Amino acid sequence: MNTMSVPIAQLSRRLAFILLVWSTHVFASVSLSPTLPGAAIQNSTVLLVALPIKNFGDTDADNVVIRSVVLLGGYLQSPARLPVSLGTIASGERGVLNLSFIVRKLDPAKTYKVLIEGQYGGRTAGGAHHGNNRDERRENGKDRDDRDERGKGEHDHEFHFVVDVQLPPPAPGSDTSSSNRGPTHATQGPYPLLPQPPQTESNEDRAPTPIGSPSFLFPHTATDTGPKALQLTSYPGTSPDGAVGFIVNTNANGIADRFPPDPSAVGSGTSSNLVLATANLYLKYSIDGGSTFTTVSNFSTVFGDQPDGGYCCDQVVHYIPSIDRLVWLIQTNQPKDSAGKPTGGNRLRIAWARPADVAANFNTAWTWFDVTSNFLGLGSDWLDYPDLSTSDGYLYASVDDVTAGGLVVMRISYKDLQLPAGNIVTWDFTAPKNAKSAVASHLAQNATGTMYWAGHDDNSHLRVFSWADGSNRYFWSAPKPHNSYASADYTSKAPDGQYWYAPRPKGDNITSAVHRPGELWFAWTAARDTTFAQPYVIIAKLSDSSFDVTSELEVWNSNNAYAYPALAANSTTSEVAISLMWGGGDKFYLNHAVGFLGDFVVWITTSSDVTFSLNTAGTTGCDDASGGAVKGRCTRSGDYLSLRRVGNSSGLFSTLGYEIKLVDPTRSTDCATAPGCRQDVRYVEFGRPRDIHGGGDLIP
């Protein structure tokens, strides 16, 4: 059919029919449904849409084909020809339909409707999908040309969607922050142990980045980055080339569970020599600089409660040298009914304490505050994927409003953080509707008087956000062009046949950023393409005044993938350190490494011998359920890392990596077969030798 020009009356009839078949939905083993789309404006009259279609059923949808695409009020530009194939959409997975439309007068205040029709193959229960069997279609007078289906076999079922598309706000732009207040609380534990609700990882996919016109503004990095073995038998020690020194690389056993650790760590340095190291389900603390750790795995003993659906995941830690405060953020789950449906919002519990108080008594050291969905004016929305950073005068936190699809940034002053527990404190925060493009992005580290974050408008433009400490207004830039990149194929195979890198919540989200004098560096993971054989890291360098992209750096290697970059800068030399995961190329398991950008080498800190594949199918989505050494099992490599300066040092950095180890290789060769595998986290402190031996805040 011609999708370029459709009479309004015909569109209205089609819309009415689609709403009717939705209302008569019959459960099917294949259940295709659109989720939140990504949207961007290009050249004022082109609307870019990245539309995810997810299979919520328990059976793969084979040969998914899009037959018709209509935008009410516009014209389809690409794909130029229909139908188009999305291939197989596995159970729990999604396919992304990339679209562009010509719209004469794009209105950011308007919600645009896109009508999608398509077909798929695959078994259904009751012979129906979205109530769209042939008998029902005849009753509705819409028996669509079944001659196309007869004799084909591979396209047995139709689907019809109406998708709402909201545009990003006009750029450049600004808005006034909101505020809310409440009392802080003090821990007085240890409290009695409360039952811990079942641990789940509700890590929904975020809206994908729209695909714009190809762009090549900066030369690619010619030199690849190679992972190298550290080969140290004791610590402190120096890498074989003498360029990087390591204070500690401590192995601390984690736990075997259904999802990876998402590690975060920070050291207080000479202020009590304390280290906090967190994973999804536990916290470890050390009072000897990271040599030994004590584990806390049920936080009810610290806080005396199990709020919402229980303590969950995505913990983040930080240290503020100027006021000598450790900060600990914990996310909770939403409460759910017996059918698993959410019945309320969740929260971020943000706690802070002096390192000396934590060392003296962990259970009584903390002052804490709950930032709930309702506190932020978001009702019962699901908050997920938080981050922490600091400026000269504020602690900043960010979190996704997953329900609405946008990023919220909040802050509390250092003055309020120093008040005794029980006092009223104030939090300022932004509106998620203004930062839909920045969903799943992390905050800039090492900021001074202004906090920064950014998001992808499309795959060749960044939108940069800024919020000065002394202002109640925050700003966002016009989209800034850079080299376009791929975001579709993140496959990278380990020696056991598993695809170790299964990104959530979004493959190309900005997992780290850092501020240097006059510059902002934003880092994310790009997919493999015709230029890069493996997934790799892109670092875009921008002016911190104009926000123009000035150059790009790629961390790549043809033999292995790099992912989850975390950045931090030396406060004296401005040199940028990196912590990241690597593996794949059929040769390497998932492992962790650290180094300095510009050395073109990263130093391996872990030694995995298996791919993490303990998840049960359908728990969080199985990116390689169709193949690999453990059929029907999910692989998950995590969502982020962190990298912090240690204490008040200028160039000593702390991070937490992890490895996956078989418990007994003679009895099992994968995580799904007893005795399975375990996750071991490794606390690492490193820097240039001059920073380790020449002064600063060092661990003896």
C-alpha positions as CSV (number, residue, x, y, z in Angstrom):
1,M,0.0,0.0,0.0
2,N,1.0,3.6,-0.4
3,T,2.0,4.9,3.0
4,M,2.9,8.4,1.8
5,S,-0.6,9.7,1.5
6,V,-3.6,8.3,3.3
7,P,-7.1,10.0,3.6
8,I,-8.0,11.1,7.1
9,A,-11.3,9.3,7.0
10,Q,-9.5,6.0,6.2
11,L,-7.0,6.6,9.0
12,S,-9.9,7.3,11.4
13,R,-11.5,4.0,10.4
14,R,-8.2,2.2,10.8
15,L,-7.6,3.7,14.2
16,A,-11.1,2.7,15.4
17,F,-10.5,-0.9,14.2
18,I,-7.2,-1.1,16.0
19,L,-8.7,0.1,19.2
20,L,-11.4,-2.5,18.8
21,V,-9.0,-5.4,18.3
22,W,-7.0,-4.2,21.3
23,S,-10.1,-4.3,23.5
24,T,-10.7,-8.0,22.5
25,H,-7.2,-9.2,23.3
26,V,-6.8,-12.9,23.8
27,F,-3.8,-14.2,25.7
28,A,-1.2,-15.6,23.3
29,S,2.2,-17.4,23.9
30,V,3.6,-14.7,21.6
31,S,2.6,-11.2,22.9
32,L,4.1,-8.3,20.9
33,S,3.6,-4.8,22.2
34,P,5.3,-1.5,21.6
35,T,7.2,0.1,24.5
36,L,8.3,3.7,25.0
37,P,9.8,5.0,21.7
38,G,12.8,7.3,21.3
39,A,12.1,10.5,19.3
40,A,14.2,13.3,17.9
41,I,13.9,16.3,15.5
42,Q,16.3,16.6,12.6
43,N,16.6,19.7,10.4
44,S,13.3,21.1,11.8
45,T,11.0,19.0,9.6
46,V,12.2,15.4,10.0
47,L,10.9,13.4,12.9
48,L,13.1,10.4,13.9
49,V,11.5,7.6,15.8
50,A,13.1,4.5,17.3
51,L,10.1,2.2,18.0
52,P,10.8,-0.9,20.2
53,I,8.5,-3.9,19.8
54,K,8.8,-6.3,22.7
55,N,7.7,-9.9,22.9
56,F,6.1,-10.3,26.4
57,G,5.1,-13.8,25.6
58,D,6.9,-17.1,26.4
59,T,7.4,-18.1,22.7
60,D,9.6,-16.6,20.1
61,A,7.9,-14.5,17.4
62,D,9.5,-15.6,14.1
63,N,9.8,-13.7,10.9
64,V,8.4,-10.4,12.2
65,V,7.5,-8.1,9.3
66,I,6.2,-4.6,9.3
67,R,3.7,-4.1,6.4
68,S,2.4,-0.6,7.1
69,V,3.5,2.6,8.9
70,V,1.4,5.7,9.1
71,L,2.0,8.9,11.0
72,L,-1.1,11.0,11.5
73,G,0.0,14.5,10.2
74,G,3.1,13.4,8.4
75,Y,4.7,11.3,5.7
76,L,6.9,8.3,6.0
77,Q,10.4,9.0,4.7
78,S,12.3,5.9,5.7
79,P,12.3,3.0,5.4
80,A,11.7,3.9,1.7
81,R,10.0,0.6,0.9
82,L,7.8,-1.7,2.9
83,P,7.5,-4.4,4.1
84,V,10.6,-4.5,6.3
85,S,11.8,-7.4,8.4
86,L,12.7,-7.3,12.1
87,G,13.6,-11.0,12.0
88,T,12.9,-13.1,15.1
89,I,11.9,-11.4,18.4
90,A,12.8,-13.8,21.1
91,S,10.7,-14.2,24.3
92,G,11.5,-11.3,26.6
93,E,13.4,-9.4,23.9
94,R,12.6,-6.5,21.5
95,G,13.2,-5.5,18.0
96,V,13.6,-1.8,17.1
97,L,11.9,-0.3,14.1
98,N,13.8,2.8,13.0
99,L,11.6,5.4,11.2
100,S,11.8,8.9,9.9
101,F,8.9,11.1,8.8
102,I,8.5,14.4,7.0
103,V,6.3,16.8,9.1
104,R,5.9,20.3,7.9
105,K,5.3,21.9,11.3
106,L,6.7,19.8,14.1
107,D,5.1,20.9,17.4
108,P,7.1,19.8,20.5
109,A,3.9,20.3,22.6
110,K,2.0,17.8,20.5
111,T,1.7,14.0,20.8
112,Y,2.0,12.3,17.4
113,K,0.3,9.0,16.7
114,V,2.0,6.3,14.6
115,L,-0.1,3.4,13.3
116,I,1.8,0.1,12.8
117,E,0.6,-3.1,11.1
118,G,2.6,-6.3,10.7
119,Q,2.8,-10.0,10.7
120,Y,4.8,-12.7,12.5
121,G,5.1,-16.5,12.7
122,G,5.1,-18.5,15.8
123,R,2.8,-20.6,18.0
124,T,-0.1,-18.8,19.8
125,A,-2.5,-20.0,22.5
126,G,-6.1,-20.1,21.4
127,G,-5.2,-19.3,17.8
128,A,-5.2,-15.5,18.4
129,H,-3.1,-12.5,19.0
130,H,-4.6,-9.2,20.1
131,G,-8.0,-10.8,19.2
132,N,-6.9,-10.8,15.5
133,N,-7.9,-14.2,14.3
134,R,-9.7,-14.6,10.9
135,D,-13.2,-15.2,12.2
136,E,-13.0,-12.1,14.4
137,R,-11.6,-10.0,11.5
138,R,-14.6,-11.1,9.3
139,E,-17.0,-10.1,12.1
140,N,-15.4,-6.7,12.1
141,G,-15.5,-6.4,8.4
142,K,-11.7,-6.2,8.2
143,D,-10.7,-9.6,6.7
144,R,-7.4,-8.3,5.3
145,D,-6.0,-9.9,2.2
146,D,-5.5,-13.4,3.6
147,R,-4.1,-14.4,0.2
148,D,-0.8,-13.0,1.4
149,E,-0.8,-15.4,4.3
150,R,-2.1,-18.5,2.5
151,G,0.8,-20.6,1.3
152,K,3.5,-18.7,3.1
153,G,3.4,-20.3,6.4
154,E,6.0,-18.1,7.9
155,H,3.6,-15.2,8.6
156,D,0.6,-16.7,10.4
157,H,-0.5,-13.8,12.7
158,E,-1.1,-10.1,12.4
159,F,-0.6,-7.3,14.8
160,H,-1.7,-3.7,14.9
161,F,-0.4,-0.9,17.2
162,V,-1.1,2.7,17.9
163,V,2.0,4.4,19.4
164,D,2.1,7.8,21.0
165,V,5.3,9.7,20.2
166,Q,6.3,12.7,22.3
167,L,9.0,15.1,21.1
168,P,11.9,16.4,23.2
169,P,11.5,20.0,24.4
170,P,12.8,22.7,22.2
171,A,16.5,23.3,22.4
172,P,18.3,25.2,23.6
173,G,16.1,25.6,26.6
174,S,15.8,25.9,30.4
175,D,13.5,25.3,33.3
176,T,13.1,26.1,37.0
177,S,13.9,23.3,39.4
178,S,11.4,22.1,42.0
179,S,12.1,21.7,45.7
180,N,10.8,19.5,48.6
181,R,11.8,19.2,52.3
182,G,11.7,16.7,55.0
183,P,13.4,15.4,58.2
184,T,16.4,13.2,58.2
185,H,16.7,10.0,60.4
186,A,19.5,8.3,62.3
187,T,20.4,4.6,62.4
188,Q,20.4,3.1,65.9
189,G,21.1,-0.6,65.1
190,P,21.7,-3.3,64.9
191,Y,18.0,-4.0,64.5
192,P,16.4,-7.4,64.4
193,L,16.7,-9.2,61.1
194,L,13.6,-8.8,59.0
195,P,12.6,-11.3,56.3
196,Q,14.0,-10.2,52.9
197,P,11.5,-10.1,50.0
198,P,12.4,-12.1,46.9
199,Q,15.2,-10.3,45.1
200,T,14.2,-9.3,41.5
201,E,15.9,-7.2,38.9
202,S,13.2,-5.0,37.2
203,N,15.6,-3.7,34.7
204,E,13.4,-2.6,31.8
205,D,14.7,-1.5,28.5
206,R,14.7,2.2,28.0
207,A,13.6,4.1,24.9
208,P,16.2,3.4,22.2
209,T,18.2,6.2,20.5
210,P,16.8,7.3,17.1
211,I,19.0,6.8,14.1
212,G,19.8,10.0,12.1
213,S,21.7,10.8,9.0
214,P,25.3,9.4,8.9
215,S,27.9,11.8,10.2
216,F,31.7,11.7,10.2
217,L,33.2,14.8,11.7
218,F,36.3,13.5,13.5
219,P,39.0,10.9,12.5
220,H,38.7,7.6,14.2
221,T,41.4,6.7,16.8
222,A,44.0,4.8,14.8
223,T,45.6,3.0,17.8
224,D,43.8,0.1,19.4
225,T,43.8,-0.5,23.2
226,G,45.2,-3.8,24.4
227,P,44.3,-5.5,27.6
228,K,47.5,-6.7,29.4
229,A,48.1,-9.0,32.4
230,L,49.3,-7.2,35.5
231,Q,51.5,-10.1,36.7
232,L,51.9,-8.6,40.2
233,T,52.5,-11.1,43.0
234,S,52.1,-8.5,45.8
235,Y,50.8,-5.0,46.4
236,P,51.8,-2.2,46.3
237,G,53.3,-2.8,42.9
238,T,53.9,-1.3,39.4
239,S,52.7,-2.5,36.1
240,P,55.3,-4.2,33.9
241,D,55.8,-1.1,31.8
242,G,56.1,1.1,34.9
243,A,53.3,3.4,33.9
244,V,50.7,2.5,36.4
245,G,51.0,1.6,40.1
246,F,48.6,-0.5,42.1
247,I,48.0,-0.1,45.9
248,V,45.5,-3.0,46.3
249,N,43.7,-5.5,44.1
250,T,41.7,-7.4,46.8
251,N,39.6,-10.4,46.1
252,A,36.4,-10.5,48.1
253,N,33.9,-13.3,47.5
254,G,30.5,-12.2,46.3
255,I,27.4,-14.3,46.0
256,A,25.9,-16.4,43.2
257,D,22.5,-15.0,42.3
258,R,20.2,-14.3,39.4
259,F,21.9,-11.1,38.3
260,P,25.3,-9.5,38.3
261,P,26.7,-7.1,41.0
262,D,26.7,-3.6,39.4
263,P,29.7,-2.7,41.5
264,S,30.5,0.7,43.1
265,A,33.3,1.5,45.5
266,V,35.0,4.5,47.2
267,G,37.9,4.9,49.6
268,S,38.2,7.7,52.2
269,G,42.0,7.6,52.2
270,T,43.7,8.8,55.3
271,S,40.3,9.8,56.9
272,S,40.0,6.5,58.8
273,N,41.3,4.4,55.9
274,L,37.7,3.3,55.2
275,V,36.4,1.6,52.0
276,L,32.8,1.1,51.0
277,A,32.1,-1.5,48.2
278,T,28.6,-2.2,47.0
279,A,26.9,-4.6,44.7
280,N,23.2,-5.2,43.8
281,L,22.5,-7.3,46.9
282,Y,25.1,-6.5,49.5
283,L,27.6,-3.9,50.9
284,K,31.2,-4.6,52.0
285,Y,33.1,-2.3,54.2
286,S,36.8,-2.2,55.1
287,I,38.5,-0.4,58.0
288,D,42.0,-1.3,56.7
289,G,42.1,0.4,53.3
290,G,40.6,-2.5,51.4
291,S,42.7,-5.4,52.6
292,T,39.8,-7.1,54.4
293,F,36.1,-6.6,54.2
294,T,33.0,-7.2,56.4
295,T,29.7,-8.0,54.5
296,V,26.2,-6.7,55.2
297,S,23.6,-8.5,53.1
298,N,20.3,-7.6,54.8
299,F,20.0,-3.9,55.3
300,S,17.1,-4.2,57.8
301,T,19.7,-4.7,60.5
302,V,21.1,-1.3,59.7
303,F,17.9,0.7,59.1
304,G,15.2,-1.4,61.0
305,D,12.8,-1.8,58.0
306,Q,12.1,-3.3,54.6
307,P,10.5,-0.4,52.8
308,D,8.3,-0.7,49.6
309,G,9.1,-4.1,48.0
310,G,12.3,-4.4,49.9
311,Y,15.8,-3.3,49.4
312,C,16.7,-4.0,45.8
313,C,19.7,-3.1,43.8
314,D,21.7,-0.5,42.0
315,Q,23.6,0.8,45.0
316,V,26.1,3.7,44.5
317,V,28.7,5.2,46.9
318,H,30.7,8.4,47.0
319,Y,33.0,10.4,49.3
320,I,33.0,14.2,49.9
321,P,36.5,15.2,51.2
322,S,35.6,18.8,51.9
323,I,33.0,17.8,54.6
324,D,34.5,14.3,55.3
325,R,31.3,12.4,54.5
326,L,30.7,9.0,52.9
327,V,27.5,8.7,50.9
328,W,25.6,5.4,50.4
329,L,22.6,5.2,48.0
330,I,20.3,2.1,48.0
331,Q,17.3,1.6,45.7
332,T,14.2,-0.3,46.7
333,N,11.8,-2.4,44.7
334,Q,8.2,-1.4,44.1
335,P,5.6,-3.2,46.3
336,K,3.6,-5.7,44.3
337,D,0.4,-7.7,44.7
338,S,0.1,-11.4,44.5
339,A,-0.1,-11.3,40.7
340,G,3.2,-9.3,40.6
341,K,1.6,-6.0,39.6
342,P,3.1,-2.9,41.2
343,T,0.9,-1.3,43.8
344,G,3.0,1.8,44.6
345,G,6.2,3.7,44.0
346,N,9.7,3.0,45.3
347,R,12.6,5.1,46.8
348,L,16.2,5.9,46.9
349,R,17.5,5.7,50.5
350,I,20.5,8.1,50.7
351,A,22.6,7.8,53.8
352,W,25.7,9.7,54.8
353,A,28.3,9.4,57.6
354,R,31.8,10.3,58.8
355,P,34.3,7.6,58.0
356,A,35.5,7.6,61.6
357,D,31.9,6.9,62.8
358,V,31.5,4.1,60.3
359,A,34.7,2.5,61.4
360,A,33.7,2.8,65.1
361,N,30.1,1.4,64.7
362,F,28.7,0.7,61.2
363,N,25.1,0.3,62.5
364,T,24.9,3.7,64.4
365,A,26.9,5.9,62.0
366,W,24.4,6.9,59.4
367,T,22.0,9.8,58.8
368,W,19.5,9.0,56.1
369,F,16.7,10.4,53.9
370,D,14.2,8.7,51.6
371,V,13.7,10.3,48.2
372,T,10.5,8.6,47.1
373,S,8.6,8.7,43.8
374,N,5.9,10.8,45.5
375,F,8.5,13.1,47.1
376,L,9.6,14.0,43.5
377,G,6.1,14.6,42.4
378,L,6.0,11.4,40.3
379,G,3.2,9.6,42.1
380,S,3.9,5.9,42.1
381,D,6.4,5.9,39.1
382,W,9.2,3.3,39.0
383,L,12.6,4.9,39.9
384,D,15.7,2.9,38.6
385,Y,19.3,3.2,37.7
386,P,20.6,5.9,40.1
387,D,24.0,7.7,40.2
388,L,25.9,10.0,42.5
389,S,28.3,12.9,42.0
390,T,29.5,16.0,43.7
391,S,30.2,19.6,43.0
392,D,31.8,22.4,45.1
393,G,28.7,22.7,47.3
394,Y,26.2,20.0,46.6
395,L,25.7,16.2,46.5
396,Y,23.9,15.4,43.3
397,A,21.9,12.2,42.5
398,S,20.2,11.1,39.4
399,V,17.6,8.4,38.6
400,D,15.4,7.3,35.7
401,D,11.7,7.8,35.9
402,V,11.1,4.6,34.0
403,T,7.3,4.9,33.9
404,A,7.4,8.3,32.1
405,G,10.7,7.8,30.4
406,G,13.1,10.6,31.5
407,L,16.0,11.4,33.9
408,V,15.6,13.2,37.2
409,V,18.5,15.0,38.8
410,M,18.3,16.1,42.4
411,R,20.7,17.8,44.9
412,I,21.2,18.6,48.5
413,S,23.6,21.1,49.9
414,Y,26.7,20.2,51.9
415,K,25.3,22.5,54.6
416,D,22.3,20.3,55.0
417,L,24.4,17.1,54.9
418,Q,26.3,18.4,58.0
419,L,23.1,18.9,60.1
420,P,22.4,16.4,62.9
421,A,19.8,13.8,62.2
422,G,16.2,15.0,62.8
423,N,16.7,18.3,61.1
424,I,14.7,19.4,58.0
425,V,16.7,19.3,54.8
426,T,15.9,20.5,51.3
427,W,16.2,18.7,48.0
428,D,16.0,20.5,44.6
429,F,15.2,18.4,41.5
430,T,14.5,18.6,37.8
431,A,11.6,17.4,35.7
432,P,12.0,14.1,33.8
433,K,10.0,15.4,30.9
434,N,12.9,17.7,30.0
435,A,15.5,14.9,29.9
436,K,13.9,12.1,27.9
437,S,17.0,11.9,25.8
438,A,19.2,11.5,28.9
439,V,17.4,8.5,30.3
440,A,20.0,6.0,31.8
441,S,22.7,8.6,31.6
442,H,25.1,9.2,34.5
443,L,26.4,12.5,36.0
444,A,29.7,14.1,35.4
445,Q,32.4,13.3,38.0
446,N,34.8,15.9,39.4
447,A,32.5,18.8,38.7
448,T,33.2,22.2,40.4
449,G,30.6,24.9,40.4
450,T,28.2,23.3,37.9
451,M,26.9,19.8,37.4
452,Y,26.6,18.4,33.9
453,W,24.9,15.4,32.2
454,A,24.0,14.6,28.6
455,G,21.8,12.4,26.5
456,H,21.7,11.2,22.9
457,D,19.1,13.1,20.8
458,D,20.0,10.6,18.0
459,N,23.1,8.6,17.2
460,S,25.0,11.6,15.9
461,H,23.9,14.4,18.3
462,L,24.4,15.0,22.1
463,R,22.1,17.2,24.2
464,V,24.1,18.6,27.2
465,F,22.4,19.7,30.5
466,S,24.0,22.0,33.1
467,W,22.9,23.1,36.6
468,A,25.0,25.7,38.4
469,D,25.2,25.4,42.2
470,G,23.9,28.9,42.9
471,S,21.0,28.7,40.5
472,N,17.4,27.3,40.6
473,R,17.4,27.1,36.8
474,Y,18.9,24.3,34.7
475,F,19.7,24.5,31.0
476,W,20.0,22.2,28.0
477,S,21.9,22.9,24.8
478,A,21.0,22.6,21.2
479,P,21.9,19.1,19.9
480,K,25.7,19.0,19.3
481,P,26.9,16.9,16.3
482,H,29.5,14.2,16.5
483,N,30.4,11.0,14.6
484,S,27.4,8.7,14.1
485,Y,27.7,5.2,15.6
486,A,25.9,1.9,15.5
487,S,23.7,0.7,18.4
488,A,22.1,-2.5,17.2
489,D,24.7,-5.4,17.4
490,Y,26.4,-5.8,20.8
491,T,27.1,-9.4,20.4
492,S,30.5,-10.6,21.7
493,K,31.1,-14.3,22.2
494,A,33.1,-15.8,25.1
495,P,35.1,-19.1,24.8
496,D,32.2,-21.1,26.2
497,G,29.9,-19.9,23.3
498,Q,27.9,-17.5,25.4
499,Y,27.4,-13.8,24.4
500,W,28.7,-12.3,27.6
501,Y,27.7,-8.7,26.9
502,A,24.0,-8.3,27.3
503,P,23.5,-4.5,27.9
504,R,20.7,-3.2,30.0
505,P,18.9,-0.8,30.4
506,K,20.2,0.7,27.1
507,G,23.2,-0.3,25.1
508,D,24.5,3.2,24.3
509,N,23.5,5.0,27.5
510,I,26.2,7.5,28.8
511,T,27.6,5.4,31.6
512,S,30.1,8.0,32.7
513,A,31.2,11.6,32.3
514,V,34.0,13.7,33.7
515,H,34.8,17.4,34.0
516,R,38.3,18.7,33.3
517,P,39.4,22.4,33.0
518,G,37.5,23.7,30.0
519,E,36.2,20.3,28.9
520,L,33.6,17.7,29.4
521,W,34.1,14.1,28.4
522,F,31.1,11.8,27.9
523,A,31.6,8.0,27.5
524,W,29.3,5.3,26.2
525,T,29.5,1.8,24.5
526,A,28.8,1.6,20.8
527,A,27.8,-1.5,18.9
528,R,30.0,-3.4,16.4
529,D,29.7,-2.3,12.7
530,T,31.7,-2.4,9.5
531,T,34.5,-0.3,11.0
532,F,34.7,-1.9,14.5
533,A,34.6,-5.7,14.7
534,Q,33.7,-5.7,18.4
535,P,31.6,-3.4,20.7
536,Y,33.8,-0.5,21.8
537,V,33.9,2.7,23.9
538,I,33.4,6.2,22.5
539,I,34.5,9.3,24.4
540,A,33.2,12.6,23.1
541,K,35.2,15.6,24.2
542,L,33.3,18.9,24.5
543,S,33.9,22.5,25.4
544,D,32.3,23.1,28.8
545,S,31.1,26.6,27.7
546,S,29.8,26.1,24.1
547,F,29.2,22.4,24.5
548,D,30.5,21.9,21.0
549,V,32.2,18.5,20.4
550,T,35.9,19.2,19.7
551,S,37.2,15.6,19.2
552,E,36.5,12.0,19.9
553,L,38.5,9.0,21.3
554,E,37.6,5.4,20.8
555,V,38.8,2.6,23.0
556,W,38.7,-0.4,20.7
557,N,40.3,-3.7,19.8
558,S,39.4,-6.1,16.9
559,N,39.9,-9.2,19.2
560,N,37.7,-8.2,22.1
561,A,34.9,-5.9,23.2
562,Y,35.1,-3.0,25.7
563,A,32.1,-1.9,27.7
564,Y,30.8,0.0,30.7
565,P,33.4,2.8,30.8
566,A,33.7,4.8,34.1
567,L,35.9,7.9,34.1
568,A,37.6,10.2,36.7
569,A,40.2,12.9,36.4
570,N,43.4,13.7,38.2
571,S,42.8,17.0,40.0
572,T,46.4,18.2,39.3
573,T,47.2,17.0,35.8
574,S,43.7,16.5,34.5
575,E,44.7,13.1,33.2
576,V,41.7,10.8,32.9
577,A,41.6,7.3,34.3
578,I,39.2,4.6,33.1
579,S,37.7,1.5,34.6
580,L,35.8,-0.9,32.2
581,M,34.8,-4.4,31.4
582,W,36.2,-6.4,28.4
583,G,36.0,-9.8,26.8
584,G,34.6,-11.8,23.9
585,G,36.0,-12.3,20.4
586,D,35.6,-16.1,21.0
587,K,38.8,-15.8,23.1
588,F,38.1,-14.1,26.4
589,Y,35.7,-14.3,29.2
590,L,34.2,-11.2,30.9
591,N,36.9,-9.4,32.9
592,H,37.7,-6.0,34.4
593,A,40.6,-3.7,33.6
594,V,41.8,-0.2,34.5
595,G,44.2,2.3,33.0
596,F,44.7,5.8,31.7
597,L,43.3,7.2,28.4
598,G,46.1,7.8,25.9
599,D,48.2,4.9,27.1
600,F,46.3,2.6,24.8
601,V,46.6,-0.2,27.3
602,V,44.4,-1.3,30.1
603,W,45.6,-3.6,33.0
604,I,43.6,-6.7,33.8
605,T,42.5,-7.0,37.4
606,T,40.4,-10.2,37.3
607,S,40.5,-13.8,35.9
608,S,37.0,-15.1,35.0
609,D,36.8,-18.7,33.7
610,V,33.1,-18.9,32.7
611,T,30.3,-16.6,31.5
612,F,27.7,-15.6,34.0
613,S,24.5,-17.5,32.9
614,L,22.7,-18.4,36.1
615,N,19.5,-16.4,35.3
616,T,16.4,-18.3,34.5
617,A,14.9,-17.6,31.1
618,G,12.5,-14.7,31.2
619,T,13.7,-13.2,34.5
620,T,15.4,-10.2,32.9
621,G,15.4,-11.1,29.2
622,C,17.7,-13.6,27.5
623,D,19.9,-11.8,25.0
624,D,21.5,-15.1,23.9
625,A,18.8,-17.6,24.8
626,S,18.7,-18.7,21.1
627,G,22.3,-20.0,21.3
628,G,25.3,-20.4,23.5
629,A,26.6,-23.1,25.7
630,V,23.7,-23.0,28.2
631,K,20.5,-23.2,26.2
632,G,17.6,-21.1,27.6
633,R,19.7,-19.3,30.1
634,C,20.3,-15.6,30.2
635,T,23.7,-14.0,30.2
636,R,24.0,-10.6,32.0
637,S,27.2,-8.7,32.5
638,G,25.8,-5.8,34.5
639,D,24.9,-2.2,33.9
640,Y,27.7,0.1,35.2
641,L,30.9,0.5,37.0
642,S,32.2,3.5,39.1
643,L,35.5,5.2,39.4
644,R,36.4,7.7,42.2
645,R,39.4,9.5,43.6
646,V,40.6,8.1,46.9
647,G,40.1,10.5,49.8
648,N,41.6,13.9,49.0
649,S,44.2,12.6,46.7
650,S,44.7,14.2,43.3
651,G,45.6,11.1,41.3
652,L,44.9,7.9,43.2
653,F,41.7,6.2,42.1
654,S,39.4,3.4,43.4
655,T,37.1,1.1,41.6
656,L,35.4,-2.2,42.0
657,G,35.5,-4.9,39.3
658,Y,34.3,-8.5,39.3
659,E,35.0,-11.9,37.9
660,I,32.9,-15.0,37.4
661,K,34.6,-18.2,38.8
662,L,33.5,-21.8,38.6
663,V,33.1,-23.3,42.1
664,D,34.5,-26.6,41.0
665,P,35.6,-26.9,37.3
666,T,35.8,-30.7,37.7
667,R,32.1,-30.9,38.5
668,S,30.5,-28.3,36.2
669,T,31.5,-26.1,33.3
670,D,28.7,-23.5,33.5
671,C,26.9,-21.5,36.1
672,A,23.6,-23.4,35.7
673,T,24.9,-26.8,36.7
674,A,25.7,-27.5,40.4
675,P,27.9,-26.4,42.1
676,G,27.8,-23.6,39.6
677,C,29.7,-20.3,39.8
678,R,30.3,-17.4,42.1
679,Q,30.8,-13.7,41.6
680,D,34.0,-12.4,43.2
681,V,34.4,-8.6,43.4
682,R,37.8,-7.0,43.4
683,Y,38.6,-3.7,45.1
684,V,41.3,-1.9,43.1
685,E,43.3,1.3,43.9
686,F,45.7,2.6,41.2
687,G,47.4,5.7,39.9
688,R,50.6,6.9,38.3
689,P,53.7,5.9,40.2
690,R,54.4,9.5,41.0
691,D,51.0,9.8,42.7
692,I,51.5,6.7,44.7
693,H,55.1,7.3,45.8
694,G,55.3,11.1,45.6
695,G,52.7,12.3,48.1
696,G,49.0,12.8,48.3
697,D,46.4,10.9,50.2
698,L,47.9,7.4,50.2
699,I,47.3,4.1,51.8
700,P,50.5,3.0,53.7
